[in-house]
Amino acid sequence: MDRKKSQPFLIMAIACSAAGVVLGGTASWAESTLCIQDAAPSAECLTKPPLIKTLEGMSVGLVAGLGAAIGATVQARQN
């Protein structure tokens, strides 16, 4: 694969991964905030730091973004 053909995939991968990291981190942070404010928080909520939950959400978002980029690239090449 030459450079010209791989460039759209790299742009798509970076854009989708960045969006996934932002959305995953934001969703996990909001969930951990709501969990702490709950009337009866769970044991996981009390023992796991919110920063760790946010980093886990960001990593899941990164993987999901890469998957979306691969899927979008394959779809575009088939059409």
N, CA, C and O atoms as a Maestro MAE file, in Angstrom:
{
 s_m_m2io_version
 :::
 2.0.0
}

f_m_ct {
 s_m_title
 :::
 protein
 m_atom[316] {
  # First column is atom index #
  i_m_mmod_type
  r_m_x_coord
  r_m_y_coord
  r_m_z_coord
  i_m_residue_number
  s_m_chain_name
  s_m_pdb_residue_name
  s_m_pdb_atom_name
  i_m_atomic_number
  :::
  1 25 0.856 -1.163 0.000 1 A "MET " " N  " 7
  2 3 0.000 0.000 0.000 1 A "MET " " CA " 6
  3 2 0.905 1.230 0.000 1 A "MET " " C  " 6
  4 15 1.776 1.370 0.859 1 A "MET " " O  " 8
  5 25 0.696 2.107 -0.958 2 A "ASP " " N  " 7
  6 3 1.530 3.295 -1.009 2 A "ASP " " CA " 6
  7 2 0.991 4.371 -0.068 2 A "ASP " " C  " 6
  8 15 -0.072 4.220 0.535 2 A "ASP " " O  " 8
  9 25 1.740 5.440 0.039 3 A "ARG " " N  " 7
  10 3 1.425 6.485 1.008 3 A "ARG " " CA " 6
  11 2 0.101 7.183 0.698 3 A "ARG " " C  " 6
  12 15 -0.644 7.528 1.615 3 A "ARG " " O  " 8
  13 25 -0.194 7.390 -0.570 4 A "LYS " " N  " 7
  14 3 -1.405 8.118 -0.943 4 A "LYS " " CA " 6
  15 2 -2.669 7.346 -0.554 4 A "LYS " " C  " 6
  16 15 -3.667 7.953 -0.164 4 A "LYS " " O  " 8
  17 25 -2.635 6.017 -0.654 5 A "LYS " " N  " 7
  18 3 -3.807 5.218 -0.309 5 A "LYS " " CA " 6
  19 2 -3.989 5.075 1.201 5 A "LYS " " C  " 6
  20 15 -5.122 4.940 1.665 5 A "LYS " " O  " 8
  21 25 -2.916 5.099 1.973 6 A "SER " " N  " 7
  22 3 -3.035 4.904 3.409 6 A "SER " " CA " 6
  23 2 -3.347 6.197 4.149 6 A "SER " " C  " 6
  24 15 -3.760 6.147 5.307 6 A "SER " " O  " 8
  25 25 -3.164 7.348 3.521 7 A "GLN " " N  " 7
  26 3 -3.385 8.609 4.199 7 A "GLN " " CA " 6
  27 2 -4.838 8.806 4.648 7 A "GLN " " C  " 6
  28 15 -5.043 9.227 5.786 7 A "GLN " " O  " 8
  29 25 -5.857 8.527 3.827 8 A "PRO " " N  " 7
  30 3 -7.236 8.686 4.319 8 A "PRO " " CA " 6
  31 2 -7.535 7.797 5.525 8 A "PRO " " C  " 6
  32 15 -8.282 8.199 6.417 8 A "PRO " " O  " 8
  33 25 -6.960 6.593 5.562 9 A "PHE " " N  " 7
  34 3 -7.192 5.726 6.717 9 A "PHE " " CA " 6
  35 2 -6.578 6.323 7.974 9 A "PHE " " C  " 6
  36 15 -7.191 6.282 9.041 9 A "PHE " " O  " 8
  37 25 -5.381 6.875 7.862 10 A "LEU " " N  " 7
  38 3 -4.738 7.461 9.031 10 A "LEU " " CA " 6
  39 2 -5.525 8.650 9.561 10 A "LEU " " C  " 6
  40 15 -5.671 8.807 10.773 10 A "LEU " " O  " 8
  41 25 -6.026 9.478 8.674 11 A "ILE " " N  " 7
  42 3 -6.834 10.623 9.096 11 A "ILE " " CA " 6
  43 2 -8.112 10.139 9.773 11 A "ILE " " C  " 6
  44 15 -8.506 10.665 10.814 11 A "ILE " " O  " 8
  45 25 -8.752 9.144 9.185 12 A "MET " " N  " 7
  46 3 -9.978 8.586 9.764 12 A "MET " " CA " 6
  47 2 -9.689 7.944 11.120 12 A "MET " " C  " 6
  48 15 -10.467 8.108 12.059 12 A "MET " " O  " 8
  49 25 -8.588 7.221 11.229 13 A "ALA " " N  " 7
  50 3 -8.240 6.552 12.483 13 A "ALA " " CA " 6
  51 2 -7.972 7.562 13.584 13 A "ALA " " C  " 6
  52 15 -8.417 7.376 14.717 13 A "ALA " " O  " 8
  53 25 -7.256 8.620 13.268 14 A "ILE " " N  " 7
  54 3 -6.954 9.638 14.274 14 A "ILE " " CA " 6
  55 2 -8.224 10.364 14.704 14 A "ILE " " C  " 6
  56 15 -8.435 10.591 15.896 14 A "ILE " " O  " 8
  57 25 -9.061 10.725 13.755 15 A "ALA " " N  " 7
  58 3 -10.293 11.449 14.084 15 A "ALA " " CA " 6
  59 2 -11.245 10.592 14.912 15 A "ALA " " C  " 6
  60 15 -11.776 11.052 15.923 15 A "ALA " " O  " 8
  61 25 -11.460 9.358 14.489 16 A "CYS " " N  " 7
  62 3 -12.378 8.484 15.217 16 A "CYS " " CA " 6
  63 2 -11.828 8.118 16.600 16 A "CYS " " C  " 6
  64 15 -12.586 8.041 17.566 16 A "CYS " " O  " 8
  65 25 -10.536 7.896 16.696 17 A "SER " " N  " 7
  66 3 -9.939 7.558 17.983 17 A "SER " " CA " 6
  67 2 -10.030 8.729 18.953 17 A "SER " " C  " 6
  68 15 -10.335 8.542 20.130 17 A "SER " " O  " 8
  69 25 -9.768 9.930 18.462 18 A "ALA " " N  " 7
  70 3 -9.860 11.108 19.324 18 A "ALA " " CA " 6
  71 2 -11.291 11.309 19.816 18 A "ALA " " C  " 6
  72 15 -11.515 11.610 20.988 18 A "ALA " " O  " 8
  73 25 -12.249 11.142 18.920 19 A "ALA " " N  " 7
  74 3 -13.644 11.273 19.333 19 A "ALA " " CA " 6
  75 2 -14.021 10.191 20.336 19 A "ALA " " C  " 6
  76 15 -14.739 10.465 21.298 19 A "ALA " " O  " 8
  77 25 -13.551 8.981 20.128 20 A "GLY " " N  " 7
  78 3 -13.837 7.894 21.063 20 A "GLY " " CA " 6
  79 2 -13.229 8.129 22.431 20 A "GLY " " C  " 6
  80 15 -13.862 7.838 23.445 20 A "GLY " " O  " 8
  81 25 -12.012 8.651 22.479 21 A "VAL " " N  " 7
  82 3 -11.364 8.934 23.761 21 A "VAL " " CA " 6
  83 2 -12.134 10.006 24.516 21 A "VAL " " C  " 6
  84 15 -12.358 9.878 25.720 21 A "VAL " " O  " 8
  85 25 -12.538 11.056 23.823 22 A "VAL " " N  " 7
  86 3 -13.275 12.145 24.476 22 A "VAL " " CA " 6
  87 2 -14.637 11.651 24.971 22 A "VAL " " C  " 6
  88 15 -15.012 11.904 26.116 22 A "VAL " " O  " 8
  89 25 -15.363 10.960 24.124 23 A "LEU " " N  " 7
  90 3 -16.692 10.490 24.518 23 A "LEU " " CA " 6
  91 2 -16.630 9.416 25.607 23 A "LEU " " C  " 6
  92 15 -17.431 9.435 26.541 23 A "LEU " " O  " 8
  93 25 -15.696 8.495 25.493 24 A "GLY " " N  " 7
  94 3 -15.557 7.450 26.504 24 A "GLY " " CA " 6
  95 2 -15.136 8.004 27.852 24 A "GLY " " C  " 6
  96 15 -15.665 7.597 28.887 24 A "GLY " " O  " 8
  97 25 -14.187 8.930 27.848 25 A "GLY " " N  " 7
  98 3 -13.748 9.549 29.091 25 A "GLY " " CA " 6
  99 2 -14.831 10.376 29.744 25 A "GLY " " C  " 6
  100 15 -15.003 10.334 30.962 25 A "GLY " " O  " 8
  101 25 -15.564 11.129 28.939 26 A "THR " " N  " 7
  102 3 -16.644 11.960 29.477 26 A "THR " " CA " 6
  103 2 -17.758 11.099 30.061 26 A "THR " " C  " 6
  104 15 -18.272 11.397 31.140 26 A "THR " " O  " 8
  105 25 -18.128 10.049 29.366 27 A "ALA " " N  " 7
  106 3 -19.196 9.172 29.857 27 A "ALA " " CA " 6
  107 2 -18.790 8.474 31.158 27 A "ALA " " C  " 6
  108 15 -19.596 8.371 32.083 27 A "ALA " " O  " 8
  109 25 -17.558 8.000 31.231 28 A "SER " " N  " 7
  110 3 -17.097 7.328 32.447 28 A "SER " " CA " 6
  111 2 -16.984 8.295 33.613 28 A "SER " " C  " 6
  112 15 -17.312 7.943 34.747 28 A "SER " " O  " 8
  113 25 -16.525 9.506 33.345 29 A "TRP " " N  " 7
  114 3 -16.412 10.511 34.399 29 A "TRP " " CA " 6
  115 2 -17.794 10.871 34.936 29 A "TRP " " C  " 6
  116 15 -17.984 10.977 36.148 29 A "TRP " " O  " 8
  117 25 -18.753 11.059 34.039 30 A "ALA " " N  " 7
  118 3 -20.104 11.390 34.468 30 A "ALA " " CA " 6
  119 2 -20.726 10.244 35.263 30 A "ALA " " C  " 6
  120 15 -21.420 10.479 36.251 30 A "ALA " " O  " 8
  121 25 -20.480 9.016 34.839 31 A "GLU " " N  " 7
  122 3 -21.017 7.859 35.555 31 A "GLU " " CA " 6
  123 2 -20.422 7.751 36.957 31 A "GLU " " C  " 6
  124 15 -21.136 7.448 37.912 31 A "GLU " " O  " 8
  125 25 -19.121 7.995 37.084 32 A "SER " " N  " 7
  126 3 -18.495 7.904 38.405 32 A "SER " " CA " 6
  127 2 -18.983 9.021 39.317 32 A "SER " " C  " 6
  128 15 -19.129 8.812 40.521 32 A "SER " " O  " 8
  129 25 -19.237 10.194 38.769 33 A "THR " " N  " 7
  130 3 -19.774 11.295 39.564 33 A "THR " " CA " 6
  131 2 -21.175 10.965 40.065 33 A "THR " " C  " 6
  132 15 -21.494 11.214 41.227 33 A "THR " " O  " 8
  133 25 -22.007 10.408 39.201 34 A "LEU " " N  " 7
  134 3 -23.363 10.026 39.607 34 A "LEU " " CA " 6
  135 2 -23.345 8.877 40.604 34 A "LEU " " C  " 6
  136 15 -24.188 8.812 41.499 34 A "LEU " " O  " 8
  137 25 -22.396 7.979 40.450 35 A "CYS " " N  " 7
  138 3 -22.291 6.841 41.355 35 A "CYS " " CA " 6
  139 2 -21.985 7.299 42.775 35 A "CYS " " C  " 6
  140 15 -22.555 6.780 43.735 35 A "CYS " " O  " 8
  141 25 -21.095 8.260 42.907 36 A "ILE " " N  " 7
  142 3 -20.734 8.764 44.239 36 A "ILE " " CA " 6
  143 2 -21.907 9.499 44.875 36 A "ILE " " C  " 6
  144 15 -22.077 9.443 46.093 36 A "ILE " " O  " 8
  145 25 -22.712 10.180 44.085 37 A "GLN " " N  " 7
  146 3 -23.842 10.939 44.597 37 A "GLN " " CA " 6
  147 2 -25.063 10.073 44.877 37 A "GLN " " C  " 6
  148 15 -26.049 10.568 45.423 37 A "GLN " " O  " 8
  149 25 -25.023 8.815 44.523 38 A "ASP " " N  " 7
  150 3 -26.148 7.911 44.728 38 A "ASP " " CA " 6
  151 2 -26.414 7.728 46.219 38 A "ASP " " C  " 6
  152 15 -25.501 7.843 47.037 38 A "ASP " " O  " 8
  153 25 -27.673 7.442 46.571 39 A "ALA " " N  " 7
  154 3 -28.039 7.256 47.974 39 A "ALA " " CA " 6
  155 2 -27.357 6.033 48.570 39 A "ALA " " C  " 6
  156 15 -26.947 6.059 49.731 39 A "ALA " " O  " 8
  157 25 -27.229 4.964 47.793 40 A "ALA " " N  " 7
  158 3 -26.567 3.745 48.266 40 A "ALA " " CA " 6
  159 2 -25.509 3.345 47.234 40 A "ALA " " C  " 6
  160 15 -25.771 2.504 46.374 40 A "ALA " " O  " 8
  161 25 -24.309 3.945 47.315 41 A "PRO " " N  " 7
  162 3 -23.276 3.608 46.324 41 A "PRO " " CA " 6
  163 2 -22.799 2.171 46.463 41 A "PRO " " C  " 6
  164 15 -22.770 1.616 47.561 41 A "PRO " " O  " 8
  165 25 -22.431 1.584 45.351 42 A "SER " " N  " 7
  166 3 -21.965 0.195 45.345 42 A "SER " " CA " 6
  167 2 -20.545 0.110 45.901 42 A "SER " " C  " 6
  168 15 -19.873 1.125 46.083 42 A "SER " " O  " 8
  169 25 -20.105 -1.108 46.164 43 A "ALA " " N  " 7
  170 3 -18.754 -1.319 46.687 43 A "ALA " " CA " 6
  171 2 -17.712 -0.901 45.654 43 A "ALA " " C  " 6
  172 15 -16.685 -0.324 46.010 43 A "ALA " " O  " 8
  173 25 -17.970 -1.189 44.377 44 A "GLU " " N  " 7
  174 3 -17.029 -0.797 43.325 44 A "GLU " " CA " 6
  175 2 -16.910 0.717 43.249 44 A "GLU " " C  " 6
  176 15 -15.824 1.256 43.032 44 A "GLU " " O  " 8
  177 25 -18.023 1.390 43.428 45 A "CYS " " N  " 7
  178 3 -18.024 2.852 43.370 45 A "CYS " " CA " 6
  179 2 -17.171 3.442 44.491 45 A "CYS " " C  " 6
  180 15 -16.495 4.453 44.299 45 A "CYS " " O  " 8
  181 25 -17.206 2.813 45.647 46 A "LEU " " N  " 7
  182 3 -16.460 3.338 46.785 46 A "LEU " " CA " 6
  183 2 -14.978 2.975 46.755 46 A "LEU " " C  " 6
  184 15 -14.155 3.705 47.308 46 A "LEU " " O  " 8
  185 25 -14.628 1.863 46.119 47 A "THR " " N  " 7
  186 3 -13.242 1.407 46.145 47 A "THR " " CA " 6
  187 2 -12.428 1.825 44.933 47 A "THR " " C  " 6
  188 15 -11.207 1.947 45.038 47 A "THR " " O  " 8
  189 25 -13.054 2.046 43.796 48 A "LYS " " N  " 7
  190 3 -12.320 2.379 42.569 48 A "LYS " " CA " 6
  191 2 -12.275 3.896 42.390 48 A "LYS " " C  " 6
  192 15 -13.322 4.543 42.367 48 A "LYS " " O  " 8
  193 25 -11.080 4.468 42.265 49 A "PRO " " N  " 7
  194 3 -10.970 5.921 42.084 49 A "PRO " " CA " 6
  195 2 -11.602 6.390 40.768 49 A "PRO " " C  " 6
  196 15 -11.533 5.685 39.761 49 A "PRO " " O  " 8
  197 25 -12.213 7.571 40.777 50 A "PRO " " N  " 7
  198 3 -12.835 8.088 39.552 50 A "PRO " " CA " 6
  199 2 -11.844 8.255 38.405 50 A "PRO " " C  " 6
  200 15 -12.218 8.102 37.242 50 A "PRO " " O  " 8
  201 25 -10.593 8.566 38.714 51 A "LEU " " N  " 7
  202 3 -9.589 8.722 37.658 51 A "LEU " " CA " 6
  203 2 -9.368 7.404 36.917 51 A "LEU " " C  " 6
  204 15 -9.234 7.395 35.694 51 A "LEU " " O  " 8
  205 25 -9.331 6.304 37.644 52 A "ILE " " N  " 7
  206 3 -9.148 4.990 37.015 52 A "ILE " " CA " 6
  207 2 -10.348 4.659 36.128 52 A "ILE " " C  " 6
  208 15 -10.183 4.145 35.022 52 A "ILE " " O  " 8
  209 25 -11.549 4.952 36.611 53 A "LYS " " N  " 7
  210 3 -12.752 4.708 35.801 53 A "LYS " " CA " 6
  211 2 -12.717 5.543 34.518 53 A "LYS " " C  " 6
  212 15 -13.083 5.068 33.443 53 A "LYS " " O  " 8
  213 25 -12.270 6.793 34.651 54 A "THR " " N  " 7
  214 3 -12.195 7.664 33.481 54 A "THR " " CA " 6
  215 2 -11.167 7.150 32.484 54 A "THR " " C  " 6
  216 15 -11.426 7.148 31.280 54 A "THR " " O  " 8
  217 25 -10.007 6.715 32.963 55 A "LEU " " N  " 7
  218 3 -8.987 6.169 32.067 55 A "LEU " " CA " 6
  219 2 -9.458 4.888 31.387 55 A "LEU " " C  " 6
  220 15 -9.149 4.657 30.218 55 A "LEU " " O  " 8
  221 25 -10.199 4.059 32.105 56 A "GLU " " N  " 7
  222 3 -10.760 2.852 31.482 56 A "GLU " " CA " 6
  223 2 -11.744 3.220 30.379 56 A "GLU " " C  " 6
  224 15 -11.741 2.606 29.312 56 A "GLU " " O  " 8
  225 25 -12.583 4.216 30.631 57 A "GLY " " N  " 7
  226 3 -13.531 4.671 29.611 57 A "GLY " " CA " 6
  227 2 -12.834 5.245 28.395 57 A "GLY " " C  " 6
  228 15 -13.278 5.049 27.264 57 A "GLY " " O  " 8
  229 25 -11.734 5.959 28.632 58 A "MET " " N  " 7
  230 3 -10.979 6.520 27.521 58 A "MET " " CA " 6
  231 2 -10.330 5.422 26.678 58 A "MET " " C  " 6
  232 15 -10.277 5.523 25.452 58 A "MET " " O  " 8
  233 25 -9.839 4.379 27.339 59 A "SER " " N  " 7
  234 3 -9.213 3.288 26.572 59 A "SER " " CA " 6
  235 2 -10.249 2.507 25.770 59 A "SER " " C  " 6
  236 15 -9.981 2.094 24.641 59 A "SER " " O  " 8
  237 25 -11.415 2.308 26.344 60 A "VAL " " N  " 7
  238 3 -12.486 1.636 25.594 60 A "VAL " " CA " 6
  239 2 -12.916 2.505 24.414 60 A "VAL " " C  " 6
  240 15 -13.174 1.992 23.326 60 A "VAL " " O  " 8
  241 25 -12.994 3.813 24.626 61 A "GLY " " N  " 7
  242 3 -13.335 4.729 23.541 61 A "GLY " " CA " 6
  243 2 -12.304 4.720 22.428 61 A "GLY " " C  " 6
  244 15 -12.649 4.836 21.252 61 A "GLY " " O  " 8
  245 25 -11.033 4.584 22.799 62 A "LEU " " N  " 7
  246 3 -9.967 4.506 21.799 62 A "LEU " " CA " 6
  247 2 -10.134 3.280 20.921 62 A "LEU " " C  " 6
  248 15 -10.023 3.366 19.698 62 A "LEU " " O  " 8
  249 25 -10.398 2.144 21.537 63 A "VAL " " N  " 7
  250 3 -10.587 0.898 20.777 63 A "VAL " " CA " 6
  251 2 -11.840 0.987 19.909 63 A "VAL " " C  " 6
  252 15 -11.835 0.555 18.756 63 A "VAL " " O  " 8
  253 25 -12.904 1.546 20.463 64 A "ALA " " N  " 7
  254 3 -14.137 1.690 19.687 64 A "ALA " " CA " 6
  255 2 -13.936 2.641 18.507 64 A "ALA " " C  " 6
  256 15 -14.461 2.402 17.419 64 A "ALA " " O  " 8
  257 25 -13.182 3.709 18.718 65 A "GLY " " N  " 7
  258 3 -12.893 4.647 17.634 65 A "GLY " " CA " 6
  259 2 -12.074 4.009 16.526 65 A "GLY " " C  " 6
  260 15 -12.337 4.232 15.344 65 A "GLY " " O  " 8
  261 25 -11.082 3.216 16.905 66 A "LEU " " N  " 7
  262 3 -10.303 2.509 15.889 66 A "LEU " " CA " 6
  263 2 -11.163 1.521 15.113 66 A "LEU " " C  " 6
  264 15 -11.022 1.388 13.897 66 A "LEU " " O  " 8
  265 25 -12.047 0.833 15.812 67 A "GLY " " N  " 7
  266 3 -12.965 -0.084 15.137 67 A "GLY " " CA " 6
  267 2 -13.876 0.639 14.168 67 A "GLY " " C  " 6
  268 15 -14.153 0.148 13.073 67 A "GLY " " O  " 8
  269 25 -14.343 1.813 14.578 68 A "ALA " " N  " 7
  270 3 -15.197 2.605 13.691 68 A "ALA " " CA " 6
  271 2 -14.422 3.078 12.466 68 A "ALA " " C  " 6
  272 15 -14.954 3.094 11.356 68 A "ALA " " O  " 8
  273 25 -13.175 3.460 12.670 69 A "ALA " " N  " 7
  274 3 -12.354 3.908 11.537 69 A "ALA " " CA " 6
  275 2 -12.109 2.772 10.551 69 A "ALA " " C  " 6
  276 15 -12.179 2.970 9.338 69 A "ALA " " O  " 8
  277 25 -11.825 1.596 11.068 70 A "ILE " " N  " 7
  278 3 -11.607 0.448 10.188 70 A "ILE " " CA " 6
  279 2 -12.884 0.114 9.430 70 A "ILE " " C  " 6
  280 15 -12.851 -0.126 8.223 70 A "ILE " " O  " 8
  281 25 -13.996 0.100 10.131 71 A "GLY " " N  " 7
  282 3 -15.272 -0.186 9.487 71 A "GLY " " CA " 6
  283 2 -15.644 0.837 8.427 71 A "GLY " " C  " 6
  284 15 -16.139 0.477 7.359 71 A "GLY " " O  " 8
  285 25 -15.405 2.123 8.721 72 A "ALA " " N  " 7
  286 3 -15.722 3.171 7.759 72 A "ALA " " CA " 6
  287 2 -14.812 3.083 6.529 72 A "ALA " " C  " 6
  288 15 -15.258 3.309 5.405 72 A "ALA " " O  " 8
  289 25 -13.559 2.759 6.745 73 A "THR " " N  " 7
  290 3 -12.623 2.645 5.627 73 A "THR " " CA " 6
  291 2 -12.974 1.462 4.732 73 A "THR " " C  " 6
  292 15 -12.952 1.574 3.506 73 A "THR " " O  " 8
  293 25 -13.295 0.339 5.345 74 A "VAL " " N  " 7
  294 3 -13.685 -0.842 4.562 74 A "VAL " " CA " 6
  295 2 -14.962 -0.555 3.782 74 A "VAL " " C  " 6
  296 15 -15.077 -0.920 2.612 74 A "VAL " " O  " 8
  297 25 -15.908 0.092 4.426 75 A "GLN " " N  " 7
  298 3 -17.183 0.436 3.759 75 A "GLN " " CA " 6
  299 2 -16.924 1.370 2.576 75 A "GLN " " C  " 6
  300 15 -17.501 1.190 1.503 75 A "GLN " " O  " 8
  301 25 -16.062 2.363 2.769 76 A "ALA " " N  " 7
  302 3 -15.784 3.322 1.686 76 A "ALA " " CA " 6
  303 2 -15.071 2.643 0.524 76 A "ALA " " C  " 6
  304 15 -15.324 2.976 -0.634 76 A "ALA " " O  " 8
  305 25 -14.190 1.704 0.814 77 A "ARG " " N  " 7
  306 3 -13.463 1.033 -0.274 77 A "ARG " " CA " 6
  307 2 -14.354 0.085 -1.052 77 A "ARG " " C  " 6
  308 15 -14.107 -0.156 -2.234 77 A "ARG " " O  " 8
  309 25 -15.388 -0.463 -0.416 78 A "GLN " " N  " 7
  310 3 -16.301 -1.369 -1.110 78 A "GLN " " CA " 6
  311 2 -17.228 -0.612 -2.059 78 A "GLN " " C  " 6
  312 15 -17.674 -1.154 -3.070 78 A "GLN " " O  " 8
  313 25 -17.506 0.629 -1.726 79 A "ASN " " N  " 7
  314 3 -18.401 1.423 -2.575 79 A "ASN " " CA " 6
  315 2 -17.646 2.071 -3.648 79 A "ASN " " C  " 6
  316 15 -18.226 2.783 -4.467 79 A "ASN " " O  " 8
  :::
 }
 m_bond[315] {
  # First column is bond index #
  i_m_from
  i_m_to
  i_m_order
  :::
  1 1 2 1
  2 2 3 1
  3 3 4 2
  4 3 5 1
  5 5 6 1
  6 6 7 1
  7 7 8 2
  8 7 9 1
  9 9 10 1
  10 10 11 1
  11 11 12 2
  12 11 13 1
  13 13 14 1
  14 14 15 1
  15 15 16 2
  16 15 17 1
  17 17 18 1
  18 18 19 1
  19 19 20 2
  20 19 21 1
  21 21 22 1
  22 22 23 1
  23 23 24 2
  24 23 25 1
  25 25 26 1
  26 26 27 1
  27 27 28 2
  28 27 29 1
  29 29 30 1
  30 30 31 1
  31 31 32 2
  32 31 33 1
  33 33 34 1
  34 34 35 1
  35 35 36 2
  36 35 37 1
  37 37 38 1
  38 38 39 1
  39 39 40 2
  40 39 41 1
  41 41 42 1
  42 42 43 1
  43 43 44 2
  44 43 45 1
  45 45 46 1
  46 46 47 1
  47 47 48 2
  48 47 49 1
  49 49 50 1
  50 50 51 1
  51 51 52 2
  52 51 53 1
  53 53 54 1
  54 54 55 1
  55 55 56 2
  56 55 57 1
  57 57 58 1
  58 58 59 1
  59 59 60 2
  60 59 61 1
  61 61 62 1
  62 62 63 1
  63 63 64 2
  64 63 65 1
  65 65 66 1
  66 66 67 1
  67 67 68 2
  68 67 69 1
  69 69 70 1
  70 70 71 1
  71 71 72 2
  72 71 73 1
  73 73 74 1
  74 74 75 1
  75 75 76 2
  76 75 77 1
  77 77 78 1
  78 78 79 1
  79 79 80 2
  80 79 81 1
  81 81 82 1
  82 82 83 1
  83 83 84 2
  84 83 85 1
  85 85 86 1
  86 86 87 1
  87 87 88 2
  88 87 89 1
  89 89 90 1
  90 90 91 1
  91 91 92 2
  92 91 93 1
  93 93 94 1
  94 94 95 1
  95 95 96 2
  96 95 97 1
  97 97 98 1
  98 98 99 1
  99 99 100 2
  100 99 101 1
  101 101 102 1
  102 102 103 1
  103 103 104 2
  104 103 105 1
  105 105 106 1
  106 106 107 1
  107 107 108 2
  108 107 109 1
  109 109 110 1
  110 110 111 1
  111 111 112 2
  112 111 113 1
  113 113 114 1
  114 114 115 1
  115 115 116 2
  116 115 117 1
  117 117 118 1
  118 118 119 1
  119 119 120 2
  120 119 121 1
  121 121 122 1
  122 122 123 1
  123 123 124 2
  124 123 125 1
  125 125 126 1
  126 126 127 1
  127 127 128 2
  128 127 129 1
  129 129 130 1
  130 130 131 1
  131 131 132 2
  132 131 133 1
  133 133 134 1
  134 134 135 1
  135 135 136 2
  136 135 137 1
  137 137 138 1
  138 138 139 1
  139 139 140 2
  140 139 141 1
  141 141 142 1
  142 142 143 1
  143 143 144 2
  144 143 145 1
  145 145 146 1
  146 146 147 1
  147 147 148 2
  148 147 149 1
  149 149 150 1
  150 150 151 1
  151 151 152 2
  152 151 153 1
  153 153 154 1
  154 154 155 1
  155 155 156 2
  156 155 157 1
  157 157 158 1
  158 158 159 1
  159 159 160 2
  160 159 161 1
  161 161 162 1
  162 162 163 1
  163 163 164 2
  164 163 165 1
  165 165 166 1
  166 166 167 1
  167 167 168 2
  168 167 169 1
  169 169 170 1
  170 170 171 1
  171 171 172 2
  172 171 173 1
  173 173 174 1
  174 174 175 1
  175 175 176 2
  176 175 177 1
  177 177 178 1
  178 178 179 1
  179 179 180 2
  180 179 181 1
  181 181 182 1
  182 182 183 1
  183 183 184 2
  184 183 185 1
  185 185 186 1
  186 186 187 1
  187 187 188 2
  188 187 189 1
  189 189 190 1
  190 190 191 1
  191 191 192 2
  192 191 193 1
  193 193 194 1
  194 194 195 1
  195 195 196 2
  196 195 197 1
  197 197 198 1
  198 198 199 1
  199 199 200 2
  200 199 201 1
  201 201 202 1
  202 202 203 1
  203 203 204 2
  204 203 205 1
  205 205 206 1
  206 206 207 1
  207 207 208 2
  208 207 209 1
  209 209 210 1
  210 210 211 1
  211 211 212 2
  212 211 213 1
  213 213 214 1
  214 214 215 1
  215 215 216 2
  216 215 217 1
  217 217 218 1
  218 218 219 1
  219 219 220 2
  220 219 221 1
  221 221 222 1
  222 222 223 1
  223 223 224 2
  224 223 225 1
  225 225 226 1
  226 226 227 1
  227 227 228 2
  228 227 229 1
  229 229 230 1
  230 230 231 1
  231 231 232 2
  232 231 233 1
  233 233 234 1
  234 234 235 1
  235 235 236 2
  236 235 237 1
  237 237 238 1
  238 238 239 1
  239 239 240 2
  240 239 241 1
  241 241 242 1
  242 242 243 1
  243 243 244 2
  244 243 245 1
  245 245 246 1
  246 246 247 1
  247 247 248 2
  248 247 249 1
  249 249 250 1
  250 250 251 1
  251 251 252 2
  252 251 253 1
  253 253 254 1
  254 254 255 1
  255 255 256 2
  256 255 257 1
  257 257 258 1
  258 258 259 1
  259 259 260 2
  260 259 261 1
  261 261 262 1
  262 262 263 1
  263 263 264 2
  264 263 265 1
  265 265 266 1
  266 266 267 1
  267 267 268 2
  268 267 269 1
  269 269 270 1
  270 270 271 1
  271 271 272 2
  272 271 273 1
  273 273 274 1
  274 274 275 1
  275 275 276 2
  276 275 277 1
  277 277 278 1
  278 278 279 1
  279 279 280 2
  280 279 281 1
  281 281 282 1
  282 282 283 1
  283 283 284 2
  284 283 285 1
  285 285 286 1
  286 286 287 1
  287 287 288 2
  288 287 289 1
  289 289 290 1
  290 290 291 1
  291 291 292 2
  292 291 293 1
  293 293 294 1
  294 294 295 1
  295 295 296 2
  296 295 297 1
  297 297 298 1
  298 298 299 1
  299 299 300 2
  300 299 301 1
  301 301 302 1
  302 302 303 1
  303 303 304 2
  304 303 305 1
  305 305 306 1
  306 306 307 1
  307 307 308 2
  308 307 309 1
  309 309 310 1
  310 310 311 1
  311 311 312 2
  312 311 313 1
  313 313 314 1
  314 314 315 1
  315 315 316 2
  :::
 }
}
